[in-house]
Amino acid sequence: MKRNEQAFHETILDSIADGVFTVDKDWKVTSFNAAAERITGVPKKDALGRKCFEVFRANICESNCLLKQTLTTGTPCVNKTVRIINAGGASVPISVSTAILQTPSGKITGGVETFRDLSVIEDLRKEILGRHTFADIITKDHAMLKVFDVLPSMAKSDTTVLITGESGTGKELLARALHHLSHRSQGPFISVNCGALPDTLLESELFGYKKGAFTDAARDKPGRFHLAKGGTLFLDEIGDVSKALQVKLLRVLQEKRFEPLGATASETADVRVIAATNTNLPELVSQGKFRKDLFYRINVLSVELPPLRDRRCDIPLLADHFIEHFNNVYEKDIEGLSDHALAVLMNHDFPGNVRELQNIIEHAFIMCPAATIMPEHLPRQIAPSGSPAISGPGPVDVKEFERQHIQNALEQNRYSRQKTARQLGMHTATLWRKMKKLGIE
């Protein structure tokens, strides 16, 4: 190629906002435009002549090189999202496309790769998601956002908190949020599932024991109250605790002291207790199965977490979150759910709540060979083969659901678009466009 012609081509490449580089058949970089320098932080003079995988320290360079796939199969790659490590050591998300370089006679001389910096898009996505995220809890449900409003005030106190809600709604996540927001955040967060242990074993787990307290007690064992000193003790499924152990728990909460099994002296319980249950404690109290005085002691402050079926607007948000998570875990590049698959999820009752949704998305990841999760990739009990219909009033129309969700938010905010947009976590202009699109007046 003549020098003038080469300079002309380099000028064109340098004017492109996307990074562009080419390699020969030995994988050595033969051209490297200005945008490629900017995105990677690697000067052109340092990139030319080097193997491309030495320049692009990407998560797929060695195991699943897209350019190598293109040169091997002859099939171009379009807009695949990967991460590279730039010259400063930072991880940069990029969108990659590849193609073959060949002469007019069809002889392959190398390959070309274009890539686009997705950092701004990712930052915007994080900003949008951040509006719906609080201490690892993701939601845009109006009732859940009200819970978020009171958490900082609850966290300031050492008062016992009772968290109620069905299994899988995120009770432990909420307890951890209270811990991290409190003055005890530098102390330990200790969790114990009261329903998973028999009564005698649970007592030793909570209070510990001294050497010789019983036949197999060969050494001292500190209990959870001791391990949580200066921090928070989370008692999950407290409704399953026996009446005998309830008495001992009540004493600890009242006197702030406890005795390990076989001890001759008591210890101070310097802990903040957060309890949780998926049972109806007032009903257990009326049946005589749970002590009334203990119930009043743990129910000074209370939070109720709604089931996922009562906050269906969170299903797409949570699904996107789990898809991003499993993309990292399984090193895949699944873009999302098809409208049909999302409609199936929106119509499901989720008896297992958020935990069940996470398991469903993981199942779909394993079964999905392409970029989009379809209904057939969901568990069979969720989407029976041959029919998207499941238990309930019928398949949910996603657009109709969105229309109803926005309509409800408008009514809650007395049709103030500014307040409604703030509640929904979107710009007022975006809300206006959605209202026009969905026919909301």
Secondary structure in CASP SS format (residue, H / E / C, confidence):
PFRMAT SS
TARGET T0000
AUTHOR 0000-0000-0000
METHOD secondary structure of the structure
MODEL  1
M C 1.00
K C 1.00
R H 1.00
N H 1.00
E H 1.00
Q H 1.00
A H 1.00
F H 1.00
H H 1.00
E H 1.00
T H 1.00
I H 1.00
L H 1.00
D H 1.00
S C 1.00
I C 1.00
A C 1.00
D C 1.00
G E 1.00
V E 1.00
F E 1.00
T E 1.00
V E 1.00
D E 1.00
K C 1.00
D C 1.00
W C 1.00
K E 1.00
V E 1.00
T E 1.00
S E 1.00
F E 1.00
N C 1.00
A H 1.00
A H 1.00
A H 1.00
E H 1.00
R H 1.00
I H 1.00
T H 1.00
G C 1.00
V C 1.00
P C 1.00
K H 1.00
K H 1.00
D H 1.00
A H 1.00
L C 1.00
G C 1.00
R C 1.00
K E 1.00
C H 1.00
F H 1.00
E H 1.00
V H 1.00
F C 1.00
R E 1.00
A E 1.00
N C 1.00
I C 1.00
C C 1.00
E C 1.00
S C 1.00
N C 1.00
C C 1.00
L H 1.00
L H 1.00
K H 1.00
Q H 1.00
T H 1.00
L H 1.00
T H 1.00
T H 1.00
G C 1.00
T C 1.00
P C 1.00
C E 1.00
V E 1.00
N E 1.00
K E 1.00
T E 1.00
V E 1.00
R E 1.00
I E 1.00
I E 1.00
N C 1.00
A C 1.00
G C 1.00
G C 1.00
A C 1.00
S E 1.00
V E 1.00
P E 1.00
I E 1.00
S E 1.00
V E 1.00
S E 1.00
T E 1.00
A E 1.00
I E 1.00
L E 1.00
Q E 1.00
T C 1.00
P C 1.00
S C 1.00
G C 1.00
K C 1.00
I E 1.00
T E 1.00
G E 1.00
G E 1.00
V E 1.00
E E 1.00
T E 1.00
F E 1.00
R E 1.00
D E 1.00
L C 1.00
S H 1.00
V H 1.00
I H 1.00
E H 1.00
D H 1.00
L H 1.00
R H 1.00
K H 1.00
E H 1.00
I H 1.00
L H 1.00
G H 1.00
R C 1.00
H C 1.00
T E 1.00
F E 1.00
A C 1.00
D C 1.00
I E 1.00
I E 1.00
T C 1.00
K C 1.00
D C 1.00
H H 1.00
A H 1.00
M H 1.00
L H 1.00
K H 1.00
V H 1.00
F H 1.00
D H 1.00
V H 1.00
L H 1.00
P H 1.00
S H 1.00
M H 1.00
A H 1.00
K H 1.00
S C 1.00
D C 1.00
T C 1.00
T C 1.00
V E 1.00
L E 1.00
I E 1.00
T E 1.00
G C 1.00
E C 1.00
S C 1.00
G C 1.00
T C 1.00
G C 1.00
K H 1.00
E H 1.00
L H 1.00
L H 1.00
A H 1.00
R H 1.00
A H 1.00
L H 1.00
H H 1.00
H H 1.00
L H 1.00
S C 1.00
H C 1.00
R C 1.00
S C 1.00
Q C 1.00
G C 1.00
P C 1.00
F E 1.00
I E 1.00
S E 1.00
V E 1.00
N E 1.00
C H 1.00
G H 1.00
A H 1.00
L C 1.00
P C 1.00
D H 1.00
T H 1.00
L H 1.00
L H 1.00
E H 1.00
S H 1.00
E H 1.00
L H 1.00
F H 1.00
G E 1.00
Y E 1.00
K C 1.00
K C 1.00
G C 1.00
A C 1.00
F C 1.00
T C 1.00
D C 1.00
A C 1.00
A C 1.00
R C 1.00
D C 1.00
K E 1.00
P E 1.00
G C 1.00
R H 1.00
F H 1.00
H H 1.00
L H 1.00
A C 1.00
K C 1.00
G C 1.00
G C 1.00
T E 1.00
L E 1.00
F E 1.00
L E 1.00
D E 1.00
E C 1.00
I H 1.00
G H 1.00
D H 1.00
V C 1.00
S C 1.00
K H 1.00
A H 1.00
L H 1.00
Q H 1.00
V H 1.00
K H 1.00
L H 1.00
L H 1.00
R H 1.00
V H 1.00
L H 1.00
Q H 1.00
E H 1.00
K C 1.00
R E 1.00
F E 1.00
E C 1.00
P C 1.00
L E 1.00
G C 1.00
A C 1.00
T C 1.00
A C 1.00
S C 1.00
E E 1.00
T E 1.00
A C 1.00
D C 1.00
V C 1.00
R E 1.00
V E 1.00
I E 1.00
A E 1.00
A E 1.00
T E 1.00
N C 1.00
T C 1.00
N C 1.00
L H 1.00
P H 1.00
E H 1.00
L H 1.00
V H 1.00
S H 1.00
Q C 1.00
G C 1.00
K C 1.00
F C 1.00
R C 1.00
K H 1.00
D H 1.00
L H 1.00
F H 1.00
Y H 1.00
R H 1.00
I H 1.00
N C 1.00
V C 1.00
L E 1.00
S E 1.00
V E 1.00
E E 1.00
L C 1.00
P C 1.00
P C 1.00
L H 1.00
R H 1.00
D H 1.00
R C 1.00
R C 1.00
C C 1.00
D H 1.00
I H 1.00
P H 1.00
L H 1.00
L H 1.00
A H 1.00
D H 1.00
H H 1.00
F H 1.00
I H 1.00
E H 1.00
H H 1.00
F H 1.00
N H 1.00
N H 1.00
V H 1.00
Y H 1.00
E C 1.00
K C 1.00
D C 1.00
I C 1.00
E C 1.00
G E 1.00
L E 1.00
S C 1.00
D H 1.00
H H 1.00
A H 1.00
L H 1.00
A H 1.00
V H 1.00
L H 1.00
M H 1.00
N H 1.00
H C 1.00
D C 1.00
F C 1.00
P C 1.00
G C 1.00
N H 1.00
V H 1.00
R H 1.00
E H 1.00
L H 1.00
Q H 1.00
N H 1.00
I H 1.00
I H 1.00
E H 1.00
H H 1.00
A H 1.00
F H 1.00
I H 1.00
M H 1.00
C C 1.00
P C 1.00
A C 1.00
A C 1.00
T E 1.00
I E 1.00
M C 1.00
P H 1.00
E H 1.00
H H 1.00
L C 1.00
P C 1.00
R C 1.00
Q C 1.00
I C 1.00
A C 1.00
P C 1.00
S C 1.00
G C 1.00
S C 1.00
P C 1.00
A C 1.00
I C 1.00
S C 1.00
G C 1.00
P C 1.00
G C 1.00
P C 1.00
V C 1.00
D C 1.00
V H 1.00
K H 1.00
E H 1.00
F H 1.00
E H 1.00
R H 1.00
Q H 1.00
H H 1.00
I H 1.00
Q H 1.00
N H 1.00
A H 1.00
L H 1.00
E H 1.00
Q H 1.00
N C 1.00
R C 1.00
Y C 1.00
S C 1.00
R H 1.00
Q H 1.00
K H 1.00
T H 1.00
A H 1.00
R H 1.00
Q H 1.00
L H 1.00
G C 1.00
M C 1.00
H C 1.00
T H 1.00
A H 1.00
T H 1.00
L H 1.00
W H 1.00
R H 1.00
K H 1.00
M H 1.00
K H 1.00
K H 1.00
L H 1.00
G C 1.00
I C 1.00
E C 1.00
END
